[in-house]
């Protein structure tokens, strides 16, 4: 099995088909989207392919080491960070093809007016893991 990161972007990826920002959805549309995501995770839990997922808060800041004995330097939050990354899911699958299949399915989560978003998801194997292939 190989672990993959499915990274959901607000921006930075090609535009989704149903490209309406979530802050313009009704509460019911947001609830339907979250229900789809939870149902997807539950199904992958039952198949043994789910590892973890989280939605990210828009708040955040940059932190860096500023030298021995000095407090960390902070700056931000930077709008581009919260605008780019919405959340992530880690899956553990048998093949690269399965990871692609699941990313495609997750891309169909409902959005505005209940229509599938068809959003682009970034699919990346975790570092140091050679994804198995079929064939």
Backbone as CSV, one residue per row, in Angstrom:
resi,resn,N_x,N_y,N_z,CA_x,CA_y,CA_z,C_x,C_y,C_z
1,UNK,0.850,-1.172,0.000,0.000,0.000,0.000,0.896,1.236,0.000
2,UNK,0.418,2.303,-0.601,1.157,3.575,-0.642,0.228,4.686,-0.190
3,UNK,0.780,5.605,0.558,-0.015,6.722,1.061,0.096,7.905,0.112
4,UNK,-1.033,8.547,-0.099,-1.126,9.721,-0.965,-1.811,10.853,-0.225
5,UNK,-1.431,12.058,-0.552,-2.082,13.264,-0.057,-3.001,13.786,-1.146
6,UNK,-4.266,13.985,-0.802,-5.215,14.663,-1.687,-5.348,16.064,-1.104
7,UNK,-4.875,17.063,-1.821,-4.833,18.424,-1.310,-5.881,19.258,-2.020
8,UNK,-6.782,19.825,-1.219,-7.845,20.673,-1.752,-7.365,22.118,-1.745
9,UNK,-7.489,22.779,-2.863,-7.053,24.162,-3.007,-8.258,25.078,-3.173
10,UNK,-8.170,26.252,-2.594,-9.143,27.292,-2.914,-8.750,27.969,-4.223
11,UNK,-7.467,28.252,-4.351,-6.934,28.897,-5.556,-5.603,28.253,-5.890
12,UNK,-5.106,28.546,-7.077,-3.819,28.003,-7.467,-3.955,26.824,-8.409
13,UNK,-5.115,26.225,-8.435,-5.387,25.135,-9.362,-6.270,25.696,-10.480
14,UNK,-6.393,24.965,-11.582,-7.351,25.428,-12.607,-8.744,25.570,-11.999
15,UNK,-9.531,26.454,-12.555,-10.877,26.710,-12.028,-11.727,25.446,-12.095
16,UNK,-12.514,25.233,-11.052,-13.462,24.126,-11.031,-14.610,24.433,-11.989
17,UNK,-15.363,23.411,-12.356,-16.521,23.617,-13.227,-17.562,24.470,-12.509
18,UNK,-17.876,24.109,-11.267,-18.841,24.838,-10.448,-18.014,25.723,-9.509
19,UNK,-17.465,26.795,-10.049,-16.455,27.617,-9.385,-17.077,28.775,-8.602
20,UNK,-17.856,28.442,-7.570,-18.467,29.451,-6.707,-17.848,29.267,-5.321
21,UNK,-17.177,30.281,-4.781,-16.544,30.141,-3.467,-17.548,29.731,-2.390
22,UNK,-17.081,28.927,-1.434,-17.947,28.388,-0.394,-18.628,29.475,0.429
23,UNK,-17.994,30.643,0.549,-18.633,31.699,1.336,-19.870,32.277,0.642
24,UNK,-20.145,31.831,-0.589,-21.352,32.247,-1.303,-22.368,31.117,-1.403
25,UNK,-22.127,30.007,-0.693,-23.063,28.897,-0.656,-24.049,29.112,0.482
26,UNK,-25.209,28.502,0.370,-26.175,28.517,1.477,-25.692,27.548,2.555
27,UNK,-26.194,27.689,3.777,-25.832,26.716,4.822,-26.158,25.273,4.427
28,UNK,-27.264,25.056,3.736,-27.609,23.701,3.294,-26.604,23.168,2.283
29,UNK,-26.111,24.032,1.396,-25.111,23.606,0.417,-23.799,23.240,1.105
30,UNK,-23.411,24.010,2.104,-22.198,23.690,2.873,-22.393,22.357,3.590
31,UNK,-23.557,22.163,4.220,-23.842,20.910,4.920,-23.792,19.717,3.963
32,UNK,-24.334,19.866,2.759,-24.328,18.774,1.775,-22.896,18.446,1.351
33,UNK,-22.076,19.473,1.184,-20.673,19.266,0.811,-19.944,18.498,1.921
34,UNK,-20.115,18.936,3.152,-19.448,18.285,4.278,-19.955,16.851,4.468
35,UNK,-21.243,16.630,4.244,-21.790,15.275,4.342,-21.157,14.360,3.292
36,UNK,-20.976,14.874,2.077,-20.332,14.096,1.014,-18.916,13.725,1.434
37,UNK,-18.174,14.706,1.953,-16.799,14.461,2.369,-16.762,13.412,3.488
38,UNK,-17.664,13.525,4.470,-17.696,12.572,5.578,-18.098,11.179,5.103
39,UNK,-19.082,11.096,4.204,-19.488,9.802,3.663,-18.347,9.150,2.885
40,UNK,-17.609,9.950,2.119,-16.457,9.459,1.369,-15.416,8.888,2.341
41,UNK,-15.098,9.638,3.397,-14.122,9.182,4.390,-14.607,7.920,5.100
42,UNK,-15.895,7.853,5.420,-16.444,6.667,6.078,-16.311,5.429,5.188
43,UNK,-16.598,5.597,3.909,-16.478,4.463,2.974,-15.036,3.994,2.870
44,UNK,-14.086,4.949,2.813,-12.671,4.575,2.732,-12.184,3.960,4.051
45,UNK,-12.773,4.365,5.161,-12.439,3.735,6.445,-12.832,2.261,6.402
46,UNK,-14.023,1.992,5.895,-14.498,0.596,5.814,-13.629,-0.247,4.873
47,UNK,-13.090,0.362,3.812,-12.256,-0.399,2.868,-10.789,-0.455,3.314
48,UNK,-10.454,0.268,4.390,-9.076,0.281,4.880,-8.170,1.254,4.142
49,UNK,-8.744,2.160,3.344,-7.937,3.089,2.542,-7.824,4.488,3.145
50,UNK,-8.547,4.762,4.198,-8.557,6.084,4.811,-7.480,6.173,5.889
51,UNK,-6.738,7.279,5.901,-5.758,7.522,6.952,-6.207,8.688,7.820
52,UNK,-6.429,9.863,7.232,-6.817,11.042,8.002,-7.222,12.142,7.032
53,UNK,-7.959,13.123,7.546,-8.289,14.315,6.762,-8.614,15.448,7.711
54,UNK,-8.416,16.658,7.229,-8.725,17.846,8.016,-9.074,18.986,7.072
55,UNK,-10.043,19.778,7.493,-10.275,21.073,6.847,-9.420,22.075,7.618
56,UNK,-8.926,23.070,6.952,-8.052,24.046,7.593,-8.791,25.347,7.872
57,UNK,-8.510,25.933,9.011,-9.058,27.228,9.388,-8.398,28.316,8.552
58,UNK,-9.092,29.398,8.260,-8.464,30.477,7.487,-7.406,31.249,8.281
59,UNK,-7.404,31.118,9.618,-6.402,31.828,10.407,-5.061,31.099,10.319
60,UNK,-3.991,31.831,10.478,-2.665,31.233,10.475,-1.595,32.303,10.388
61,UNK,-0.373,31.914,10.620,0.739,32.848,10.487,2.005,32.084,10.167
62,UNK,3.009,32.798,9.699,4.320,32.237,9.415,5.166,32.328,10.678
63,UNK,5.941,31.298,10.968,6.850,31.273,12.114,8.199,30.782,11.630
64,UNK,9.281,31.413,12.141,10.613,30.930,11.787,11.548,31.091,12.978
65,UNK,12.560,30.261,13.039,13.605,30.317,14.042,14.438,31.566,13.783
66,UNK,14.730,32.335,14.851,15.492,33.577,14.671,16.816,33.561,15.426
67,UNK,17.293,32.389,15.770,18.586,32.290,16.427,18.462,31.781,17.848
68,UNK,19.538,31.182,18.325,19.572,30.599,19.665,19.238,31.636,20.731
69,UNK,18.327,31.291,21.627,17.957,32.159,22.726,17.036,33.303,22.362
70,UNK,16.612,33.371,21.124,15.705,34.436,20.683,14.337,33.840,20.415
71,UNK,13.293,34.610,20.629,11.951,34.072,20.354,11.750,33.903,18.852
72,UNK,10.861,32.971,18.482,10.563,32.822,17.056,10.003,34.122,16.480
73,UNK,10.274,34.357,15.218,9.734,35.504,14.492,8.409,35.064,13.894
74,UNK,7.401,35.902,14.021,6.109,35.595,13.418,5.704,36.727,12.494
75,UNK,4.922,36.389,11.518,4.389,37.366,10.581,3.121,36.779,9.996
76,UNK,2.217,37.624,9.607,1.007,37.128,8.972,-0.200,37.380,9.846
77,UNK,-1.333,36.811,9.560,-1.465,35.789,8.536,-1.395,36.359,7.128
78,UNK,-1.001,35.521,6.235,-0.944,35.901,4.830,-2.183,35.379,4.133
79,UNK,-2.876,36.241,3.463,-4.118,35.842,2.786,-3.871,34.736,1.778
80,UNK,-2.724,34.751,1.115,-2.511,33.742,0.082,-2.480,32.331,0.654
81,UNK,-2.069,32.164,1.891,-2.053,30.835,2.484,-3.477,30.341,2.700
82,UNK,-4.305,31.121,3.355,-5.668,30.658,3.609,-6.467,30.561,2.320
83,UNK,-6.127,31.359,1.324,-6.844,31.296,0.063,-6.440,30.081,-0.766
84,UNK,-5.256,29.544,-0.512,-4.787,28.430,-1.329,-5.212,27.068,-0.818
85,UNK,-5.010,26.803,0.450,-5.187,25.449,0.951,-6.450,25.359,1.802
86,UNK,-7.390,24.549,1.357,-8.661,24.398,2.058,-8.625,23.233,3.031
87,UNK,-7.926,22.189,2.683,-7.872,21.012,3.524,-7.181,19.881,2.793
88,UNK,-7.113,18.729,3.457,-6.397,17.604,2.884,-6.970,16.292,3.381
89,UNK,-6.647,15.233,2.656,-6.984,13.875,3.048,-5.800,12.998,2.687
90,UNK,-5.471,12.063,3.559,-4.432,11.078,3.251,-5.122,9.732,3.085
91,UNK,-4.782,9.070,1.992,-5.332,7.749,1.707,-4.182,6.756,1.614
92,UNK,-4.476,5.488,1.784,-3.489,4.415,1.709,-4.059,3.366,0.768
93,UNK,-3.540,3.327,-0.440,-4.139,2.502,-1.493,-3.120,1.547,-2.104
94,UNK,-3.626,0.553,-2.823,-2.760,-0.458,-3.426,-2.022,0.036,-4.661
95,UNK,-2.641,0.938,-5.420,-2.020,1.362,-6.678,-2.182,2.863,-6.908
96,UNK,-1.331,3.383,-7.756,-1.425,4.779,-8.173,-2.758,5.018,-8.889
97,UNK,-3.182,4.048,-9.669,-4.440,4.167,-10.390,-5.621,4.304,-9.434
98,UNK,-5.579,3.574,-8.310,-6.648,3.690,-7.315,-6.653,5.075,-6.694
99,UNK,-5.484,5.627,-6.441,-5.396,6.989,-5.895,-6.021,7.987,-6.861
100,UNK,-5.762,7.838,-8.141,-6.349,8.718,-9.157,-7.870,8.551,-9.175
101,UNK,-8.334,7.306,-9.109,-9.775,7.040,-9.103,-10.455,7.734,-7.916
102,UNK,-9.878,7.619,-6.737,-10.484,8.229,-5.550,-10.429,9.750,-5.610
103,UNK,-9.336,10.305,-6.114,-9.248,11.762,-6.259,-10.332,12.261,-7.203
104,UNK,-10.561,11.536,-8.285,-11.625,11.912,-9.215,-12.988,11.883,-8.569
105,UNK,-13.228,10.876,-7.732,-14.512,10.784,-7.043,-14.691,11.916,-6.036
106,UNK,-13.631,12.227,-5.295,-13.707,13.309,-4.319,-13.933,14.652,-5.005
107,UNK,-13.450,14.798,-6.216,-13.622,16.026,-6.996,-15.084,16.324,-7.300
108,UNK,-15.923,15.314,-7.188,-17.345,15.472,-7.521,-18.194,15.914,-6.336
109,UNK,-17.571,16.317,-5.230,-18.343,16.775,-4.068,-19.283,17.901,-4.497
110,UNK,-20.480,17.951,-3.920,-21.429,18.991,-4.322,-21.007,20.368,-3.834
111,UNK,-21.383,21.365,-4.608,-21.117,22.756,-4.261,-22.378,23.587,-4.404
112,UNK,-22.231,24.767,-4.966,-23.359,25.683,-5.152,-24.473,24.990,-5.938
113,UNK,-25.688,25.166,-5.485,-26.886,24.595,-6.102,-26.873,23.063,-6.104
114,UNK,-26.003,22.452,-5.286,-25.936,20.997,-5.199,-25.227,20.331,-6.356
115,UNK,-24.741,21.124,-7.307,-24.049,20.559,-8.472,-22.623,20.163,-8.092
116,UNK,-22.094,19.088,-8.686,-20.713,18.703,-8.399,-19.752,19.857,-8.712
117,UNK,-18.743,19.991,-7.869,-17.765,21.064,-8.066,-16.846,20.748,-9.238
118,UNK,-16.470,19.491,-9.381,-15.459,19.084,-10.371,-14.171,19.876,-10.138
119,UNK,-13.803,19.997,-8.834,-12.592,20.748,-8.508,-11.355,19.922,-8.812
120,UNK,-10.265,20.607,-9.057,-8.974,19.961,-9.232,-8.402,19.673,-7.857
121,UNK,-7.926,18.462,-7.641,-7.263,18.081,-6.403,-5.808,17.750,-6.721
122,UNK,-4.916,18.201,-5.873,-3.510,17.852,-6.034,-3.304,16.480,-5.409
123,UNK,-2.763,15.548,-6.156,-2.520,14.185,-5.700,-1.020,13.972,-5.623
124,UNK,-0.515,13.698,-4.413,0.930,13.535,-4.245,1.211,12.341,-3.336
125,UNK,2.133,11.465,-3.758,2.544,10.395,-2.849,3.364,11.003,-1.713
126,UNK,3.276,10.398,-0.534,4.105,10.871,0.560,5.570,10.605,0.237
127,UNK,6.432,11.471,0.693,7.864,11.403,0.387,8.462,10.069,0.837
128,UNK,9.313,9.547,-0.014,10.010,8.307,0.318,9.220,7.056,0.032
129,UNK,8.057,7.194,-0.533,7.214,6.042,-0.855,7.124,5.917,-2.368
130,UNK,7.520,4.775,-2.888,7.376,4.547,-4.321,6.009,3.950,-4.563
131,UNK,5.150,4.700,-5.270,3.789,4.199,-5.482,3.791,2.930,-6.332
132,UNK,3.063,1.915,-5.889,2.946,0.724,-6.731,2.064,0.999,-7.935
133,UNK,2.293,0.287,-8.998,1.445,0.399,-10.183,0.923,-0.981,-10.535
134,UNK,-0.135,-1.008,-11.297,-0.665,-2.279,-11.745,-0.090,-2.578,-13.120
135,UNK,-0.141,-3.835,-13.511,0.267,-4.152,-14.864,1.365,-5.043,-14.887
